Amino acid sequence: MQLSIDLTGRDVLVTGADFAARQAVRRYEAAGAVVYRLSTPHGAGHDGPLPEKPFLVAAVDDGQPGWEPLLDRCRAAGIPVAAEPAAGPAGHVTLVGGGPGTTELLTVGAVKALRDADVVFYDRLAPCQDLPSLTSAELVDVGKKPGHHKVSQGDIEKLMVESALAGNNVVRLKGGDPYVFGRGGEEVASCVAAGVPVRVISGVTSAISVPAAAGIPVTHREVSHMFTVVSGHAPLTEKEHQHLAGLGGTIVVLMGIGTLHQLAAGLRRAGMRADMPMAVVERGYRPGQRTTVADLGTITSAAAGCSNPAVLVIGEVVRVAEASRGHAEAAADLDRLAASLLGS
C-alpha cells in the first residue's frame, strides 16, 4: 500500500546508520519534513535534540540489532513507523531504460533505481518531466538534440565515472532501452575501464511501444511474422535497402525523419512496391502525439510537416491498424446511434 501524506513542516525521525539512511533523509527533506536523525538504537550519533513526539518515524533497515524495542515504544505511543529500505552501495552506475517517455512504462527496477540514486544524468527522451516525483537525487540534463549536443557523449561518460568515483549512486537515465541505439554499450565500457561497478536495467523500446501507441502491431498473424529495427540517423546504403526490401515483414525506423526521403527512394529502387503502407508516429506517448499514414510512394510529401522524435513503420501491419481503427469508429457510431434511439 502506498499513501500520500503532506509532510510539510512535520517532525520526522529517521533512524538508521548514516550511510544506510542518507537517501531516506534526502527524500523526507525533499517532501518538506523537518528531519531528525538517530544513528544508533542506543541514542548516540544524533544531531541535536530529538523531537518529543515526532509525527512519523522512518525506520531504515540498516542491519543493526536493537532497533525493535525503540520502534515498539514509538508504536505504543501512537507514533506511526514507516519501514524504509537502506540506501544501495555507493560508487556505482546504473544505466536505466526510461521507455518512450511516459512514467507508465517505467519498469519496477527503473523506479527503484531512481529512488535510490544520488545523481541522475538524464536524456530528453526519458520521462524527465516527472523526475522530481520519482527521485530526490541531483538531476543533471545531458540531453542531445539532432544537430545540437548539450553535452558530448565522451563528456557524459566522464561525468558518470567521476560522480561514481566520488562515492555517488549514479543513474544514467536514457530513453527507450540503453542497448537499442542508446550507446549503452559505450557507457558500460567506460565504467568498466575506470573500474566502476555498472549494471543495466532494460527499458521498453520505442521500436515496439510507439507503434503500439498508434494502434500498430509490429507483428500480426498471417500478415507479418518478423520485424526489423533500423536507425534513421544516417542514410542507408544501397545494399542495406536491398536487404530490407527483400526481408519482408515489418520495418521500424527510429528517428528517421531526417533520412525519410533517402529511405523511401532507396526501398523503391530496391523493388519495394509504391503502395506499401507506411506510418509516421510522432511524439509517442507525449502531448501532441500524431500519426501520419500514407504509402511508400507518397510518404515524403505526406510527412513534410513531421519532425523527430518519430518512429516510422513500413509494412502491411499499418493496414491492420487502419482496419482496427475503422471497426472501432464504426462500433462507436453504433453506440452513439443506440444511445440516441434510447434517449428518444
C-alpha positions in Angstrom: 0.0 0.0 0.0 1.2 3.5 -0.8 -0.1 6.6 0.9 0.5 10.2 0.0 0.8 12.4 3.2 1.7 16.1 3.3 4.8 16.2 5.5 5.5 19.9 5.1 6.7 21.2 8.5 6.2 17.9 10.2 8.8 16.4 12.5 10.1 13.1 11.1 12.7 11.0 12.9 14.8 8.9 10.6 16.5 6.0 12.4 19.5 4.0 11.0 23.2 4.3 10.3 24.2 7.4 8.4 25.3 5.6 5.2 22.2 3.5 5.1 19.8 6.4 5.8 21.3 9.0 3.6 18.7 8.6 0.8 15.8 8.4 3.2 16.9 11.6 4.8 17.0 13.3 1.4 13.6 12.0 0.4 11.9 13.3 3.6 13.7 16.6 3.4 12.5 16.9 -0.2 9.0 16.3 1.0 9.2 19.3 3.3 9.6 17.5 6.6 11.8 18.7 9.5 14.1 15.7 9.7 15.8 14.5 12.9 18.4 11.7 13.0 19.1 8.8 15.3 22.1 6.8 14.0 22.2 4.0 16.6 19.5 2.3 18.6 21.1 3.4 21.9 20.7 7.1 21.2 24.2 8.1 20.2 25.1 9.7 17.0 22.1 12.1 16.5 22.3 15.7 15.6 20.9 17.9 18.3 17.8 17.3 20.5 15.2 14.8 19.3 11.5 15.8 19.0 9.4 14.9 22.0 6.8 13.2 19.8 7.6 13.1 16.1 4.8 12.9 13.5 6.4 9.9 11.9 9.4 7.6 12.5 11.1 6.4 9.3 12.9 3.2 10.3 15.8 2.4 7.9 16.7 -1.2 7.7 20.5 -0.8 8.3 21.1 -4.3 9.7 21.9 -3.2 13.2 20.3 -5.1 16.0 18.5 -3.4 18.8 16.1 -1.1 16.9 12.9 -3.0 17.6 12.4 -2.1 21.3 12.6 1.6 20.3 10.2 1.2 17.4 7.8 -0.8 19.6 7.8 2.1 22.1 7.0 4.5 19.3 4.1 2.4 18.1 2.8 2.1 21.7 2.9 5.9 21.9 0.8 6.2 18.8 3.6 7.3 16.5 3.4 5.8 13.0 6.5 3.8 12.0 7.3 3.6 8.3 9.8 0.9 7.1 12.5 2.4 4.8 15.0 0.3 2.7 18.7 1.0 3.2 20.5 3.0 0.6 22.2 1.0 -2.0 26.0 0.7 -2.2 27.7 3.9 -3.3 30.2 4.3 -6.1 28.4 2.6 -8.9 26.5 3.4 -12.1 23.1 2.0 -13.2 22.1 2.5 -16.8 18.3 2.7 -16.8 16.0 2.4 -19.8 13.3 5.0 -19.4 11.0 3.8 -22.2 9.3 6.1 -24.7 8.8 9.0 -22.3 5.9 8.2 -20.0 6.2 7.1 -16.4 3.5 4.5 -17.0 6.0 2.4 -19.0 8.9 2.6 -16.5 9.8 -0.8 -15.1 9.7 -1.6 -11.4 13.5 -1.8 -11.5 13.8 1.6 -13.1 11.6 3.2 -10.4 13.7 1.6 -7.6 17.0 2.7 -9.2 15.7 6.3 -9.4 14.5 6.2 -5.8 18.0 5.1 -4.6 20.0 7.4 -6.8 22.3 10.2 -5.6 22.7 11.7 -9.1 20.7 11.2 -12.2 22.1 12.1 -15.7 19.1 12.1 -18.0 18.2 12.5 -21.7 15.4 14.5 -23.2 13.6 11.3 -24.5 13.4 9.9 -21.0 10.4 10.8 -18.8 12.3 13.7 -17.4 9.3 15.9 -16.6 8.3 13.6 -13.8 11.7 13.0 -12.3 11.2 15.3 -9.3 8.3 13.0 -8.1 10.4 9.9 -8.7 13.7 10.8 -7.0 15.3 13.3 -4.7 18.6 12.9 -6.4 20.6 15.7 -8.1 19.3 16.0 -11.6 21.7 16.7 -14.5 20.3 17.3 -18.0 22.7 15.9 -20.6 20.1 15.6 -23.3 21.1 15.7 -27.0 19.0 17.0 -29.9 19.6 16.4 -33.6 22.5 18.7 -34.6 22.9 20.0 -31.1 24.7 18.1 -28.3 24.4 20.0 -25.0 27.0 17.5 -23.5 29.1 15.3 -25.8 29.0 11.6 -25.4 32.5 11.5 -24.2 31.7 14.1 -21.5 28.6 12.2 -20.4 30.7 9.2 -19.8 33.4 11.2 -18.0 30.7 12.8 -15.7 29.2 9.5 -14.9 32.5 7.9 -14.0 33.7 10.9 -11.9 30.5 11.0 -10.0 30.6 7.3 -9.2 34.3 7.5 -8.1 33.3 10.3 -5.8 31.0 7.8 -4.0 27.7 8.6 -5.6 24.9 6.2 -6.6 24.7 7.2 -10.3 21.8 6.6 -12.6 22.1 7.2 -16.3 18.5 7.5 -17.5 18.1 7.0 -21.2 15.0 7.0 -23.5 13.8 3.6 -24.7 16.3 0.8 -24.0 20.0 1.5 -23.3 21.1 -1.2 -25.7 18.8 -0.3 -28.7 20.6 2.6 -30.4 21.2 4.1 -26.9 25.0 3.9 -26.8 24.6 1.9 -23.7 27.5 -0.4 -24.6 29.9 2.5 -24.9 28.8 3.8 -21.4 29.2 0.4 -19.8 32.7 0.1 -21.4 33.7 3.5 -20.0 32.7 2.4 -16.5 34.4 -1.0 -16.8 37.6 0.7 -18.0 37.5 3.0 -15.0 36.9 0.2 -12.5 33.4 1.4 -11.7 30.7 -1.2 -11.0 27.9 -0.9 -13.6 24.6 -2.6 -14.3 21.9 -2.2 -16.9 18.1 -2.1 -16.4 16.4 -2.7 -19.7 13.6 -0.4 -20.8 10.6 -0.6 -23.1 12.0 0.2 -26.5 10.2 2.8 -28.6 10.6 0.4 -31.6 7.6 -1.6 -30.2 5.9 0.8 -27.8 5.5 3.8 -30.0 3.8 1.9 -32.9 1.6 0.3 -30.2 0.6 3.8 -29.0 -0.8 4.4 -32.5 -2.5 1.0 -32.6 0.1 -0.6 -34.9 1.3 -4.1 -34.1 4.8 -4.8 -35.4 3.8 -8.4 -36.0 0.4 -9.9 -36.9 -0.7 -13.4 -37.7 -0.8 -14.1 -41.4 0.4 -10.6 -42.1 4.0 -10.2 -40.6 6.0 -12.7 -38.7 9.1 -10.6 -38.3 10.2 -7.0 -37.8 13.5 -5.3 -38.4 14.6 -2.2 -36.4 16.8 0.3 -38.2 18.4 3.6 -37.1 17.4 6.6 -39.2 20.2 8.9 -38.1 22.2 8.3 -41.3 21.2 7.2 -44.8 21.3 3.5 -45.5 23.5 2.1 -48.3 22.0 0.6 -51.5 22.9 -2.9 -50.2 21.0 -2.2 -46.9 18.0 -1.0 -48.9 18.1 -4.3 -50.9 18.3 -6.4 -47.8 15.4 -4.6 -46.1 13.2 -4.8 -49.2 13.9 -8.5 -49.6 13.3 -9.5 -46.0 9.6 -8.9 -45.9 7.8 -8.4 -42.6 7.7 -5.0 -40.9 10.4 -2.3 -40.9 10.7 0.0 -38.0 12.9 3.1 -38.3 13.8 5.1 -35.2 14.5 8.9 -35.5 14.2 8.6 -39.3 12.6 11.9 -40.3 15.9 13.4 -41.5 16.5 10.4 -43.8 13.0 9.7 -44.8 13.4 10.8 -48.4 16.5 8.7 -48.9 14.8 5.7 -47.3 11.7 5.8 -49.4 13.6 6.3 -52.6 16.1 3.6 -51.7 13.4 1.0 -50.9 11.6 1.8 -54.2 14.8 1.3 -56.1 15.3 -2.0 -54.3 11.9 -3.2 -55.6 9.5 -2.4 -52.8 6.1 -1.6 -54.3 5.0 2.0 -54.2 1.7 1.2 -52.4 3.3 -0.4 -49.4 1.6 1.2 -46.4 3.7 3.4 -44.1 3.1 5.3 -40.9 5.0 8.1 -39.2 4.2 8.2 -35.4 5.5 11.5 -33.8 5.9 12.1 -30.1 4.6 8.7 -29.0 3.0 8.8 -25.5 3.6 12.5 -25.3 1.4 15.6 -25.7 0.8 16.2 -29.4 1.2 12.5 -30.4 0.3 12.3 -34.1 0.2 9.6 -36.7 0.5 10.2 -40.5 -0.4 7.3 -42.8 0.4 7.1 -46.5 2.2 4.7 -48.7 5.8 4.4 -49.8 5.3 6.4 -52.9 3.6 9.4 -51.3 5.0 9.4 -47.7 7.7 12.0 -48.4 5.1 14.7 -49.3 2.5 13.4 -46.7 5.0 13.7 -43.9 6.5 17.0 -45.0 5.5 18.7 -41.7 6.6 15.8 -39.4 9.6 16.1 -37.0 11.6 13.9 -34.6 11.2 12.2 -32.2 9.3 9.9 -34.5 9.1 6.2 -35.4 8.5 5.1 -39.0 6.6 1.9 -39.6 6.7 0.2 -43.1 4.6 -2.8 -43.8 1.1 -4.4 -44.1 0.7 -4.1 -40.3 -0.1 -0.4 -40.9 -3.2 -1.5 -42.8 -4.2 -3.8 -39.9 -4.2 -0.8 -37.6 -6.2 1.2 -40.0 -8.8 -1.6 -40.3 -9.0 -1.9 -36.5 -9.5 1.9 -36.2 -12.3 1.7 -38.8 -14.0 -1.1 -36.8 -13.6 0.9 -33.5 -15.1 4.0 -35.1 -18.0 2.0 -36.6 -18.7 0.5 -33.2 -18.6 3.9 -31.6 -21.1 5.2 -34.2 -23.4 2.3 -33.4 -23.2 3.1 -29.7 -24.0 6.7 -30.3 -26.9 5.7 -32.5 -28.3 3.3 -29.9 -27.9 5.9 -27.2 -29.9 8.5 -29.3 -32.6 6.0 -30.0 -33.0 5.0 -26.3 -33.0 8.7 -25.4 -35.8 9.4 -27.8 
